[in-house]
Amino acid sequence: MNVQHVKGAADKVTGRIKEFAGRVTGNKKLETKGKVDQLKGAVHNAVGDARDAGKEAIDSVKNAPGRR
């Protein structure tokens, strides 16, 4: 887990709260902002996943048998 995953989780939670508050109050703008925040959270998670995969690939090459 890296910083991108933490940002993603925070954005998703914030987005859910905004979306719910907007839906309850009838504020479509706030509801939409909540959905956008959730999307930002998903993007942060995807970036975090890509970074993790890249790091794992680099580590596997560095630790490959026969590599000195």
PDB file of N, CA, C and O in Angstrom:
ATOM      1  N   MET A   1       0.856  -1.181   0.000  1.00  0.00           N
ATOM      2  CA  MET A   1       0.000   0.000   0.000  1.00  0.00           C
ATOM      3  C   MET A   1       0.894   1.234   0.000  1.00  0.00           C
ATOM      4  O   MET A   1       1.859   1.318   0.760  1.00  0.00           O
ATOM      5  N   ASN A   2       0.563   2.174  -0.852  1.00  0.00           N
ATOM      6  CA  ASN A   2       1.357   3.397  -0.935  1.00  0.00           C
ATOM      7  C   ASN A   2       0.460   4.624  -0.784  1.00  0.00           C
ATOM      8  O   ASN A   2      -0.737   4.505  -0.523  1.00  0.00           O
ATOM      9  N   VAL A   3       1.050   5.789  -0.949  1.00  0.00           N
ATOM     10  CA  VAL A   3       0.332   7.048  -0.760  1.00  0.00           C
ATOM     11  C   VAL A   3      -0.875   7.146  -1.684  1.00  0.00           C
ATOM     12  O   VAL A   3      -1.915   7.669  -1.284  1.00  0.00           O
ATOM     13  N   GLN A   4      -0.753   6.656  -2.902  1.00  0.00           N
ATOM     14  CA  GLN A   4      -1.865   6.735  -3.849  1.00  0.00           C
ATOM     15  C   GLN A   4      -3.073   5.941  -3.350  1.00  0.00           C
ATOM     16  O   GLN A   4      -4.215   6.365  -3.526  1.00  0.00           O
ATOM     17  N   HIS A   5      -2.820   4.799  -2.735  1.00  0.00           N
ATOM     18  CA  HIS A   5      -3.925   4.004  -2.201  1.00  0.00           C
ATOM     19  C   HIS A   5      -4.617   4.734  -1.044  1.00  0.00           C
ATOM     20  O   HIS A   5      -5.841   4.687  -0.923  1.00  0.00           O
ATOM     21  N   VAL A   6      -3.846   5.398  -0.210  1.00  0.00           N
ATOM     22  CA  VAL A   6      -4.423   6.151   0.906  1.00  0.00           C
ATOM     23  C   VAL A   6      -5.261   7.314   0.383  1.00  0.00           C
ATOM     24  O   VAL A   6      -6.374   7.547   0.852  1.00  0.00           O
ATOM     25  N   LYS A   7      -4.715   8.045  -0.597  1.00  0.00           N
ATOM     26  CA  LYS A   7      -5.477   9.146  -1.195  1.00  0.00           C
ATOM     27  C   LYS A   7      -6.755   8.632  -1.843  1.00  0.00           C
ATOM     28  O   LYS A   7      -7.808   9.263  -1.747  1.00  0.00           O
ATOM     29  N   GLY A   8      -6.655   7.492  -2.499  1.00  0.00           N
ATOM     30  CA  GLY A   8      -7.817   6.906  -3.146  1.00  0.00           C
ATOM     31  C   GLY A   8      -8.910   6.559  -2.154  1.00  0.00           C
ATOM     32  O   GLY A   8     -10.086   6.841  -2.388  1.00  0.00           O
ATOM     33  N   ALA A   9      -8.521   5.949  -1.050  1.00  0.00           N
ATOM     34  CA  ALA A   9      -9.503   5.587  -0.027  1.00  0.00           C
ATOM     35  C   ALA A   9     -10.150   6.836   0.563  1.00  0.00           C
ATOM     36  O   ALA A   9     -11.362   6.869   0.775  1.00  0.00           O
ATOM     37  N   ALA A  10      -9.352   7.852   0.823  1.00  0.00           N
ATOM     38  CA  ALA A  10      -9.886   9.092   1.394  1.00  0.00           C
ATOM     39  C   ALA A  10     -10.861   9.760   0.424  1.00  0.00           C
ATOM     40  O   ALA A  10     -11.925  10.227   0.831  1.00  0.00           O
ATOM     41  N   ASP A  11     -10.498   9.804  -0.853  1.00  0.00           N
ATOM     42  CA  ASP A  11     -11.381  10.420  -1.850  1.00  0.00           C
ATOM     43  C   ASP A  11     -12.698   9.647  -1.981  1.00  0.00           C
ATOM     44  O   ASP A  11     -13.765  10.244  -2.123  1.00  0.00           O
ATOM     45  N   LYS A  12     -12.610   8.325  -1.930  1.00  0.00           N
ATOM     46  CA  LYS A  12     -13.828   7.519  -2.052  1.00  0.00           C
ATOM     47  C   LYS A  12     -14.765   7.761  -0.875  1.00  0.00           C
ATOM     48  O   LYS A  12     -15.973   7.902  -1.064  1.00  0.00           O
ATOM     49  N   VAL A  13     -14.219   7.810   0.339  1.00  0.00           N
ATOM     50  CA  VAL A  13     -15.058   8.043   1.512  1.00  0.00           C
ATOM     51  C   VAL A  13     -15.683   9.432   1.457  1.00  0.00           C
ATOM     52  O   VAL A  13     -16.880   9.596   1.692  1.00  0.00           O
ATOM     53  N   THR A  14     -14.860  10.428   1.145  1.00  0.00           N
ATOM     54  CA  THR A  14     -15.359  11.800   1.031  1.00  0.00           C
ATOM     55  C   THR A  14     -16.441  11.883  -0.035  1.00  0.00           C
ATOM     56  O   THR A  14     -17.463  12.543   0.156  1.00  0.00           O
ATOM     57  N   GLY A  15     -16.217  11.220  -1.140  1.00  0.00           N
ATOM     58  CA  GLY A  15     -17.190  11.227  -2.229  1.00  0.00           C
ATOM     59  C   GLY A  15     -18.505  10.593  -1.840  1.00  0.00           C
ATOM     60  O   GLY A  15     -19.573  11.098  -2.188  1.00  0.00           O
ATOM     61  N   ARG A  16     -18.432   9.477  -1.114  1.00  0.00           N
ATOM     62  CA  ARG A  16     -19.675   8.824  -0.685  1.00  0.00           C
ATOM     63  C   ARG A  16     -20.478   9.729   0.238  1.00  0.00           C
ATOM     64  O   ARG A  16     -21.702   9.814   0.140  1.00  0.00           O
ATOM     65  N   ILE A  17     -19.761  10.408   1.144  1.00  0.00           N
ATOM     66  CA  ILE A  17     -20.444  11.321   2.073  1.00  0.00           C
ATOM     67  C   ILE A  17     -21.106  12.465   1.315  1.00  0.00           C
ATOM     68  O   ILE A  17     -22.265  12.795   1.566  1.00  0.00           O
ATOM     69  N   LYS A  18     -20.366  13.070   0.385  1.00  0.00           N
ATOM     70  CA  LYS A  18     -20.926  14.178  -0.402  1.00  0.00           C
ATOM     71  C   LYS A  18     -22.114  13.718  -1.232  1.00  0.00           C
ATOM     72  O   LYS A  18     -23.138  14.398  -1.299  1.00  0.00           O
ATOM     73  N   GLU A  19     -21.968  12.560  -1.862  1.00  0.00           N
ATOM     74  CA  GLU A  19     -23.058  12.060  -2.699  1.00  0.00           C
ATOM     75  C   GLU A  19     -24.302  11.817  -1.851  1.00  0.00           C
ATOM     76  O   GLU A  19     -25.405  12.195  -2.246  1.00  0.00           O
ATOM     77  N   PHE A  20     -24.132  11.192  -0.696  1.00  0.00           N
ATOM     78  CA  PHE A  20     -25.266  10.924   0.189  1.00  0.00           C
ATOM     79  C   PHE A  20     -25.904  12.229   0.661  1.00  0.00           C
ATOM     80  O   PHE A  20     -27.125  12.379   0.631  1.00  0.00           O
ATOM     81  N   ALA A  21     -25.066  13.173   1.098  1.00  0.00           N
ATOM     82  CA  ALA A  21     -25.589  14.457   1.580  1.00  0.00           C
ATOM     83  C   ALA A  21     -26.343  15.177   0.465  1.00  0.00           C
ATOM     84  O   ALA A  21     -27.399  15.763   0.704  1.00  0.00           O
ATOM     85  N   GLY A  22     -25.809  15.134  -0.732  1.00  0.00           N
ATOM     86  CA  GLY A  22     -26.481  15.765  -1.865  1.00  0.00           C
ATOM     87  C   GLY A  22     -27.802  15.113  -2.184  1.00  0.00           C
ATOM     88  O   GLY A  22     -28.779  15.790  -2.505  1.00  0.00           O
ATOM     89  N   ARG A  23     -27.832  13.789  -2.095  1.00  0.00           N
ATOM     90  CA  ARG A  23     -29.076  13.063  -2.388  1.00  0.00           C
ATOM     91  C   ARG A  23     -30.137  13.370  -1.324  1.00  0.00           C
ATOM     92  O   ARG A  23     -31.307  13.578  -1.646  1.00  0.00           O
ATOM     93  N   VAL A  24     -29.716  13.396  -0.060  1.00  0.00           N
ATOM     94  CA  VAL A  24     -30.667  13.641   1.033  1.00  0.00           C
ATOM     95  C   VAL A  24     -31.232  15.061   0.970  1.00  0.00           C
ATOM     96  O   VAL A  24     -32.421  15.272   1.207  1.00  0.00           O
ATOM     97  N   THR A  25     -30.375  16.028   0.650  1.00  0.00           N
ATOM     98  CA  THR A  25     -30.817  17.425   0.625  1.00  0.00           C
ATOM     99  C   THR A  25     -31.389  17.849  -0.718  1.00  0.00           C
ATOM    100  O   THR A  25     -31.935  18.945  -0.841  1.00  0.00           O
ATOM    101  N   GLY A  26     -31.269  16.999  -1.715  1.00  0.00           N
ATOM    102  CA  GLY A  26     -31.755  17.356  -3.047  1.00  0.00           C
ATOM    103  C   GLY A  26     -30.797  18.259  -3.804  1.00  0.00           C
ATOM    104  O   GLY A  26     -31.182  18.881  -4.795  1.00  0.00           O
ATOM    105  N   ASN A  27     -29.546  18.338  -3.344  1.00  0.00           N
ATOM    106  CA  ASN A  27     -28.526  19.184  -3.963  1.00  0.00           C
ATOM    107  C   ASN A  27     -27.788  18.364  -5.019  1.00  0.00           C
ATOM    108  O   ASN A  27     -26.852  17.630  -4.704  1.00  0.00           O
ATOM    109  N   LYS A  28     -28.215  18.494  -6.263  1.00  0.00           N
ATOM    110  CA  LYS A  28     -27.620  17.711  -7.354  1.00  0.00           C
ATOM    111  C   LYS A  28     -26.138  18.039  -7.557  1.00  0.00           C
ATOM    112  O   LYS A  28     -25.347  17.163  -7.907  1.00  0.00           O
ATOM    113  N   LYS A  29     -25.769  19.299  -7.336  1.00  0.00           N
ATOM    114  CA  LYS A  29     -24.370  19.704  -7.517  1.00  0.00           C
ATOM    115  C   LYS A  29     -23.477  18.976  -6.512  1.00  0.00           C
ATOM    116  O   LYS A  29     -22.418  18.473  -6.886  1.00  0.00           O
ATOM    117  N   LEU A  30     -23.881  18.914  -5.259  1.00  0.00           N
ATOM    118  CA  LEU A  30     -23.104  18.222  -4.235  1.00  0.00           C
ATOM    119  C   LEU A  30     -23.065  16.720  -4.515  1.00  0.00           C
ATOM    120  O   LEU A  30     -22.036  16.072  -4.323  1.00  0.00           O
ATOM    121  N   GLU A  31     -24.176  16.183  -4.963  1.00  0.00           N
ATOM    122  CA  GLU A  31     -24.232  14.763  -5.312  1.00  0.00           C
ATOM    123  C   GLU A  31     -23.248  14.446  -6.440  1.00  0.00           C
ATOM    124  O   GLU A  31     -22.548  13.435  -6.397  1.00  0.00           O
ATOM    125  N   THR A  32     -23.204  15.312  -7.438  1.00  0.00           N
ATOM    126  CA  THR A  32     -22.280  15.127  -8.558  1.00  0.00           C
ATOM    127  C   THR A  32     -20.834  15.252  -8.107  1.00  0.00           C
ATOM    128  O   THR A  32     -19.977  14.477  -8.534  1.00  0.00           O
ATOM    129  N   LYS A  33     -20.558  16.233  -7.237  1.00  0.00           N
ATOM    130  CA  LYS A  33     -19.200  16.379  -6.708  1.00  0.00           C
ATOM    131  C   LYS A  33     -18.776  15.113  -5.970  1.00  0.00           C
ATOM    132  O   LYS A  33     -17.618  14.702  -6.052  1.00  0.00           O
ATOM    133  N   GLY A  34     -19.697  14.505  -5.262  1.00  0.00           N
ATOM    134  CA  GLY A  34     -19.393  13.260  -4.561  1.00  0.00           C
ATOM    135  C   GLY A  34     -19.032  12.148  -5.523  1.00  0.00           C
ATOM    136  O   GLY A  34     -18.105  11.379  -5.271  1.00  0.00           O
ATOM    137  N   LYS A  35     -19.757  12.061  -6.618  1.00  0.00           N
ATOM    138  CA  LYS A  35     -19.457  11.037  -7.625  1.00  0.00           C
ATOM    139  C   LYS A  35     -18.096  11.290  -8.263  1.00  0.00           C
ATOM    140  O   LYS A  35     -17.354  10.349  -8.545  1.00  0.00           O
ATOM    141  N   VAL A  36     -17.769  12.562  -8.491  1.00  0.00           N
ATOM    142  CA  VAL A  36     -16.466  12.911  -9.068  1.00  0.00           C
ATOM    143  C   VAL A  36     -15.346  12.544  -8.094  1.00  0.00           C
ATOM    144  O   VAL A  36     -14.316  12.010  -8.507  1.00  0.00           O
ATOM    145  N   ASP A  37     -15.539  12.825  -6.811  1.00  0.00           N
ATOM    146  CA  ASP A  37     -14.534  12.467  -5.810  1.00  0.00           C
ATOM    147  C   ASP A  37     -14.315  10.955  -5.766  1.00  0.00           C
ATOM    148  O   ASP A  37     -13.183  10.490  -5.623  1.00  0.00           O
ATOM    149  N   GLN A  38     -15.396  10.194  -5.888  1.00  0.00           N
ATOM    150  CA  GLN A  38     -15.249   8.738  -5.901  1.00  0.00           C
ATOM    151  C   GLN A  38     -14.467   8.273  -7.124  1.00  0.00           C
ATOM    152  O   GLN A  38     -13.673   7.336  -7.043  1.00  0.00           O
ATOM    153  N   LEU A  39     -14.692   8.923  -8.239  1.00  0.00           N
ATOM    154  CA  LEU A  39     -13.940   8.596  -9.451  1.00  0.00           C
ATOM    155  C   LEU A  39     -12.464   8.932  -9.272  1.00  0.00           C
ATOM    156  O   LEU A  39     -11.591   8.169  -9.685  1.00  0.00           O
ATOM    157  N   LYS A  40     -12.189  10.084  -8.651  1.00  0.00           N
ATOM    158  CA  LYS A  40     -10.794  10.441  -8.357  1.00  0.00           C
ATOM    159  C   LYS A  40     -10.146   9.385  -7.471  1.00  0.00           C
ATOM    160  O   LYS A  40      -8.981   9.037  -7.660  1.00  0.00           O
ATOM    161  N   GLY A  41     -10.897   8.882  -6.514  1.00  0.00           N
ATOM    162  CA  GLY A  41     -10.383   7.829  -5.643  1.00  0.00           C
ATOM    163  C   GLY A  41     -10.027   6.578  -6.414  1.00  0.00           C
ATOM    164  O   GLY A  41      -9.005   5.943  -6.152  1.00  0.00           O
ATOM    165  N   ALA A  42     -10.874   6.226  -7.365  1.00  0.00           N
ATOM    166  CA  ALA A  42     -10.604   5.054  -8.193  1.00  0.00           C
ATOM    167  C   ALA A  42      -9.348   5.256  -9.035  1.00  0.00           C
ATOM    168  O   ALA A  42      -8.569   4.323  -9.233  1.00  0.00           O
ATOM    169  N   VAL A  43      -9.157   6.470  -9.528  1.00  0.00           N
ATOM    170  CA  VAL A  43      -7.955   6.774 -10.322  1.00  0.00           C
ATOM    171  C   VAL A  43      -6.708   6.677  -9.447  1.00  0.00           C
ATOM    172  O   VAL A  43      -5.700   6.104  -9.859  1.00  0.00           O
ATOM    173  N   HIS A  44      -6.775   7.237  -8.240  1.00  0.00           N
ATOM    174  CA  HIS A  44      -5.634   7.137  -7.322  1.00  0.00           C
ATOM    175  C   HIS A  44      -5.295   5.673  -7.052  1.00  0.00           C
ATOM    176  O   HIS A  44      -4.122   5.300  -7.029  1.00  0.00           O
ATOM    177  N   ASN A  45      -6.321   4.843  -6.847  1.00  0.00           N
ATOM    178  CA  ASN A  45      -6.074   3.424  -6.606  1.00  0.00           C
ATOM    179  C   ASN A  45      -5.425   2.754  -7.811  1.00  0.00           C
ATOM    180  O   ASN A  45      -4.527   1.928  -7.653  1.00  0.00           O
ATOM    181  N   ALA A  46      -5.873   3.104  -9.005  1.00  0.00           N
ATOM    182  CA  ALA A  46      -5.295   2.519 -10.216  1.00  0.00           C
ATOM    183  C   ALA A  46      -3.833   2.923 -10.361  1.00  0.00           C
ATOM    184  O   ALA A  46      -2.992   2.104 -10.734  1.00  0.00           O
ATOM    185  N   VAL A  47      -3.530   4.183 -10.069  1.00  0.00           N
ATOM    186  CA  VAL A  47      -2.137   4.645 -10.127  1.00  0.00           C
ATOM    187  C   VAL A  47      -1.307   3.897  -9.088  1.00  0.00           C
ATOM    188  O   VAL A  47      -0.183   3.478  -9.368  1.00  0.00           O
ATOM    189  N   GLY A  48      -1.854   3.734  -7.907  1.00  0.00           N
ATOM    190  CA  GLY A  48      -1.149   2.992  -6.857  1.00  0.00           C
ATOM    191  C   GLY A  48      -0.895   1.550  -7.257  1.00  0.00           C
ATOM    192  O   GLY A  48       0.184   1.013  -7.009  1.00  0.00           O
ATOM    193  N   ASP A  49      -1.886   0.922  -7.875  1.00  0.00           N
ATOM    194  CA  ASP A  49      -1.722  -0.455  -8.347  1.00  0.00           C
ATOM    195  C   ASP A  49      -0.634  -0.540  -9.411  1.00  0.00           C
ATOM    196  O   ASP A  49       0.176  -1.467  -9.406  1.00  0.00           O
ATOM    197  N   ALA A  50      -0.619   0.426 -10.319  1.00  0.00           N
ATOM    198  CA  ALA A  50       0.393   0.430 -11.383  1.00  0.00           C
ATOM    199  C   ALA A  50       1.793   0.609 -10.795  1.00  0.00           C
ATOM    200  O   ALA A  50       2.742  -0.050 -11.218  1.00  0.00           O
ATOM    201  N   ARG A  51       1.908   1.500  -9.825  1.00  0.00           N
ATOM    202  CA  ARG A  51       3.210   1.701  -9.182  1.00  0.00           C
ATOM    203  C   ARG A  51       3.666   0.440  -8.469  1.00  0.00           C
ATOM    204  O   ARG A  51       4.837   0.066  -8.546  1.00  0.00           O
ATOM    205  N   ASP A  52       2.742  -0.218  -7.775  1.00  0.00           N
ATOM    206  CA  ASP A  52       3.085  -1.460  -7.084  1.00  0.00           C
ATOM    207  C   ASP A  52       3.548  -2.518  -8.078  1.00  0.00           C
ATOM    208  O   ASP A  52       4.538  -3.210  -7.839  1.00  0.00           O
ATOM    209  N   ALA A  53       2.832  -2.642  -9.192  1.00  0.00           N
ATOM    210  CA  ALA A  53       3.189  -3.634 -10.206  1.00  0.00           C
ATOM    211  C   ALA A  53       4.554  -3.322 -10.802  1.00  0.00           C
ATOM    212  O   ALA A  53       5.356  -4.228 -11.029  1.00  0.00           O
ATOM    213  N   GLY A  54       4.820  -2.051 -11.056  1.00  0.00           N
ATOM    214  CA  GLY A  54       6.126  -1.666 -11.597  1.00  0.00           C
ATOM    215  C   GLY A  54       7.245  -1.963 -10.621  1.00  0.00           C
ATOM    216  O   GLY A  54       8.305  -2.451 -11.013  1.00  0.00           O
ATOM    217  N   LYS A  55       7.013  -1.672  -9.357  1.00  0.00           N
ATOM    218  CA  LYS A  55       8.027  -1.939  -8.336  1.00  0.00           C
ATOM    219  C   LYS A  55       8.283  -3.437  -8.222  1.00  0.00           C
ATOM    220  O   LYS A  55       9.432  -3.865  -8.111  1.00  0.00           O
ATOM    221  N   GLU A  56       7.213  -4.239  -8.248  1.00  0.00           N
ATOM    222  CA  GLU A  56       7.365  -5.687  -8.180  1.00  0.00           C
ATOM    223  C   GLU A  56       8.144  -6.214  -9.383  1.00  0.00           C
ATOM    224  O   GLU A  56       8.977  -7.109  -9.238  1.00  0.00           O
ATOM    225  N   ALA A  57       7.879  -5.667 -10.569  1.00  0.00           N
ATOM    226  CA  ALA A  57       8.590  -6.101 -11.771  1.00  0.00           C
ATOM    227  C   ALA A  57      10.072  -5.765 -11.670  1.00  0.00           C
ATOM    228  O   ALA A  57      10.923  -6.583 -12.018  1.00  0.00           O
ATOM    229  N   ILE A  58      10.376  -4.575 -11.199  1.00  0.00           N
ATOM    230  CA  ILE A  58      11.776  -4.168 -11.040  1.00  0.00           C
ATOM    231  C   ILE A  58      12.468  -5.046 -10.018  1.00  0.00           C
ATOM    232  O   ILE A  58      13.597  -5.487 -10.234  1.00  0.00           O
ATOM    233  N   ASP A  59      11.789  -5.304  -8.897  1.00  0.00           N
ATOM    234  CA  ASP A  59      12.372  -6.149  -7.855  1.00  0.00           C
ATOM    235  C   ASP A  59      12.617  -7.566  -8.355  1.00  0.00           C
ATOM    236  O   ASP A  59      13.634  -8.168  -8.012  1.00  0.00           O
ATOM    237  N   SER A  60      11.707  -8.111  -9.158  1.00  0.00           N
ATOM    238  CA  SER A  60      11.890  -9.468  -9.654  1.00  0.00           C
ATOM    239  C   SER A  60      13.068  -9.550 -10.621  1.00  0.00           C
ATOM    240  O   SER A  60      13.758 -10.569 -10.671  1.00  0.00           O
ATOM    241  N   VAL A  61      13.303  -8.488 -11.388  1.00  0.00           N
ATOM    242  CA  VAL A  61      14.456  -8.475 -12.294  1.00  0.00           C
ATOM    243  C   VAL A  61      15.746  -8.358 -11.483  1.00  0.00           C
ATOM    244  O   VAL A  61      16.738  -9.026 -11.776  1.00  0.00           O
ATOM    245  N   LYS A  62      15.720  -7.507 -10.469  1.00  0.00           N
ATOM    246  CA  LYS A  62      16.908  -7.345  -9.626  1.00  0.00           C
ATOM    247  C   LYS A  62      17.271  -8.625  -8.900  1.00  0.00           C
ATOM    248  O   LYS A  62      18.450  -8.912  -8.691  1.00  0.00           O
ATOM    249  N   ASN A  63      16.272  -9.391  -8.519  1.00  0.00           N
ATOM    250  CA  ASN A  63      16.503 -10.616  -7.737  1.00  0.00           C
ATOM    251  C   ASN A  63      16.472 -11.876  -8.584  1.00  0.00           C
ATOM    252  O   ASN A  63      16.365 -12.979  -8.048  1.00  0.00           O
ATOM    253  N   ALA A  64      16.563 -11.730  -9.886  1.00  0.00           N
ATOM    254  CA  ALA A  64      16.506 -12.895 -10.779  1.00  0.00           C
ATOM    255  C   ALA A  64      17.731 -13.777 -10.561  1.00  0.00           C
ATOM    256  O   ALA A  64      18.827 -13.274 -10.313  1.00  0.00           O
ATOM    257  N   PRO A  65      17.545 -15.101 -10.654  1.00  0.00           N
ATOM    258  CA  PRO A  65      18.688 -16.005 -10.514  1.00  0.00           C
ATOM    259  C   PRO A  65      19.740 -15.732 -11.603  1.00  0.00           C
ATOM    260  O   PRO A  65      19.400 -15.479 -12.759  1.00  0.00           O
ATOM    261  N   GLY A  66      20.979 -15.788 -11.224  1.00  0.00           N
ATOM    262  CA  GLY A  66      22.056 -15.558 -12.178  1.00  0.00           C
ATOM    263  C   GLY A  66      22.417 -14.098 -12.332  1.00  0.00           C
ATOM    264  O   GLY A  66      23.375 -13.769 -13.031  1.00  0.00           O
ATOM    265  N   ARG A  67      21.686 -13.235 -11.706  1.00  0.00           N
ATOM    266  CA  ARG A  67      21.991 -11.791 -11.775  1.00  0.00           C
ATOM    267  C   ARG A  67      22.995 -11.470 -10.692  1.00  0.00           C
ATOM    268  O   ARG A  67      22.807 -11.829  -9.529  1.00  0.00           O
ATOM    269  N   ARG A  68      24.053 -10.799 -11.074  1.00  0.00           N
ATOM    270  CA  ARG A  68      25.094 -10.484 -10.088  1.00  0.00           C
ATOM    271  C   ARG A  68      25.168  -9.030  -9.833  1.00  0.00           C
ATOM    272  O   ARG A  68      25.988  -8.584  -9.031  1.00  0.00           O
TER     273      ARG A  68
END
